[in-house]
């Protein structure tokens, strides 16, 4: 499980990306790269990292479910994910 400070930093970046999304798009469309450079670095969506919503784990992230493979497996076996079943053949 990730440290709370790492998860908090990620949430802060997500809020900042959302806040500056329209402004960034307008500046990019206008080609004003000098003004774009003056925006906060954390407002760039490139700086976001895919992390598990429950644990903050950065590796083994499953984009479709928004969680790490370990948590996904536990929840699927417990029947907490609708429509997900363990394969058997």
N, C-alpha and C positions, 0 to 999 in steps of 0.2 A: 504494500500500500504506500502511496506517495505521501510525502510530508504535507502537512496542512499549508505551509508557506508556498509550496510549489503549486498546490491546487488553487490557492488564493491568487497567486500571480497569473495563473491561466484564466481564472474568472475575470480578473481585472483587464487582461488583454482582450477577452471576448467583449466586454462592455465597451472598451475603447474602439474596437473595430466597428461595432454597431453604431457608436456615436458619430464617428467620422466617415462612415461609408458614403453618404451622399456628397459630402464635401470633396472627398478623394475622387469620386467618379467625375464630378464637375471639373475639378482641376486637371484630371487626366484628359478629359474630352477637350478642354481648352488648350492643352499642351503646356500648361504653366508648371514646369518641373521645379522651378525655384521655390514657388509657394508650397508645392507638394513636399519638398524637402524640409520645410519648416514645421510641418505637422509632427506630432509625437511619433517616435519610432514604433511604439506598440500599437499604433492605430493601423498598421499595415497587416492585412490578413495573412501574409506570408509567415509572420511570426507566431501564428497559432500552431499548436501541436495537437494532434488527435489524442485524446486521453479518455479513459473509461470514466463515465459519468458517476459511477458509484465509488470506485477506489482511487481514481487518478492515475492508474497504471498506463504508461505510454506505449508499452510493447504488447503485441498480440491484440491490437485493437480491431474490432469488427465494425466497420463503418455502418453497415445496415442496421445494426442493433445499438450502436453507440456505447458498447462496453467491451471489456477485455474478454479474451477467450476463456479464462479461468472462471470468471463470474458468469459468463454465458452458459458454460457447462453446468455449473452448480444450479443455476436457475432453471435450465431446461430439464435437468433430472428431477428437480423438485416439482415440475409442472407449472412453474410460474410464468412461462412464456407461451402464450396461446399459439397453437399451430405448429409448435416445434416438437419433434419427436426423435428419439434416438433411432438411428438407422439399424436395420437388421435384415440380412439376406441369406 
